[in-house]
Amino acid sequence: MTKNTQHSSMDNSISTKKSPIKRRSAQDSKAMDKRNAILDAALVEFAELGFEGTSARRIGKRANVDFTLITYYFKTKENLWLEVISRGYEKLKQQYQQIESLSLNNLTAAQSLKIKLESGFRFVCDNPEIFRIMQVAFQGNNDRVDWQNIGSLAELYQSQIDDLIQAQADGDVVSGDPRLLFNMMVIAIRTLLFSEGALQHTLGRDPRDPELIKEFLQLFDRVFFKNTEKN
């Protein structure tokens, strides 16, 4: 065998052999895919059945992975639940950061409030499971939630209350206790989204129908806001 032939054989051998770094990268990618699949499945299961009603086997079946991987990646069901909550919180926080990045200074308080409410409404429409599980998480004194992490949500809530108070002073929103009124607004929005069966039966229409949502938002304006043409 000539020297050139030897070099050629060695080059071919090197080129066809995968490097340890590439192999490790592919393995890490697969592991991350499985981990994310577990988190996605857990979100749906926790939203439907709650923490106590959800089992590792159900999550594994939905994620199409061996349920023992849940223990491997997360150690306990509580750790998994906390990470699901954390992911949902981060997604919600990003939504609110987008609102904060908008220039709302030139709008009336009523217009600013409408933008924030509609943004929250769209988030809930697009992420019903996140909304359901976070509602459960934020009820009462849930010791599984790191309450210090919801500071920015509290700030957003207060900013909407401030808008509502100013809008009432401007004569653009109906009178009444602002916090009670704000909760009535949230409950109205939640009714459309989470009373699908009752609404389907009484209205004979799909609550997710874009035309029905548009009609609902127009009615919502007329119920809670004055001077809707101005706002």
Secondary structure in CASP SS format (residue, H / E / C, confidence):
PFRMAT SS
TARGET T0000
AUTHOR 0000-0000-0000
METHOD secondary structure of the structure
MODEL  1
M C 1.00
T C 1.00
K H 1.00
N H 1.00
T H 1.00
Q H 1.00
H H 1.00
S H 1.00
S H 1.00
M H 1.00
D H 1.00
N H 1.00
S H 1.00
I H 1.00
S H 1.00
T H 1.00
K C 1.00
K C 1.00
S C 1.00
P H 1.00
I H 1.00
K H 1.00
R H 1.00
R H 1.00
S H 1.00
A H 1.00
Q H 1.00
D H 1.00
S H 1.00
K H 1.00
A H 1.00
M H 1.00
D H 1.00
K H 1.00
R H 1.00
N H 1.00
A H 1.00
I H 1.00
L H 1.00
D H 1.00
A H 1.00
A H 1.00
L H 1.00
V H 1.00
E H 1.00
F H 1.00
A H 1.00
E H 1.00
L H 1.00
G H 1.00
F H 1.00
E H 1.00
G H 1.00
T C 1.00
S C 1.00
A H 1.00
R H 1.00
R H 1.00
I H 1.00
G H 1.00
K H 1.00
R H 1.00
A H 1.00
N C 1.00
V C 1.00
D C 1.00
F C 1.00
T H 1.00
L H 1.00
I H 1.00
T H 1.00
Y H 1.00
Y H 1.00
F H 1.00
K C 1.00
T C 1.00
K H 1.00
E H 1.00
N H 1.00
L H 1.00
W H 1.00
L H 1.00
E H 1.00
V H 1.00
I H 1.00
S H 1.00
R H 1.00
G H 1.00
Y H 1.00
E H 1.00
K H 1.00
L H 1.00
K H 1.00
Q H 1.00
Q H 1.00
Y H 1.00
Q H 1.00
Q H 1.00
I H 1.00
E H 1.00
S H 1.00
L C 1.00
S C 1.00
L C 1.00
N C 1.00
N C 1.00
L C 1.00
T C 1.00
A H 1.00
A H 1.00
Q H 1.00
S H 1.00
L H 1.00
K H 1.00
I H 1.00
K H 1.00
L H 1.00
E H 1.00
S H 1.00
G H 1.00
F H 1.00
R H 1.00
F H 1.00
V H 1.00
C H 1.00
D H 1.00
N C 1.00
P H 1.00
E H 1.00
I H 1.00
F H 1.00
R H 1.00
I H 1.00
M H 1.00
Q H 1.00
V H 1.00
A H 1.00
F C 1.00
Q C 1.00
G C 1.00
N C 1.00
N C 1.00
D C 1.00
R C 1.00
V C 1.00
D C 1.00
W H 1.00
Q H 1.00
N H 1.00
I H 1.00
G H 1.00
S H 1.00
L H 1.00
A H 1.00
E H 1.00
L H 1.00
Y H 1.00
Q H 1.00
S H 1.00
Q H 1.00
I H 1.00
D H 1.00
D H 1.00
L H 1.00
I H 1.00
Q H 1.00
A H 1.00
Q H 1.00
A H 1.00
D C 1.00
G C 1.00
D C 1.00
V E 1.00
V C 1.00
S C 1.00
G C 1.00
D C 1.00
P H 1.00
R H 1.00
L H 1.00
L H 1.00
F H 1.00
N H 1.00
M H 1.00
M H 1.00
V H 1.00
I H 1.00
A H 1.00
I H 1.00
R H 1.00
T H 1.00
L H 1.00
L H 1.00
F H 1.00
S C 1.00
E H 1.00
G H 1.00
A H 1.00
L H 1.00
Q H 1.00
H H 1.00
T H 1.00
L H 1.00
G C 1.00
R C 1.00
D C 1.00
P C 1.00
R C 1.00
D C 1.00
P H 1.00
E H 1.00
L H 1.00
I H 1.00
K H 1.00
E H 1.00
F H 1.00
L H 1.00
Q H 1.00
L H 1.00
F H 1.00
D H 1.00
R H 1.00
V H 1.00
F H 1.00
F E 1.00
K C 1.00
N C 1.00
T C 1.00
E C 1.00
K C 1.00
N C 1.00
END
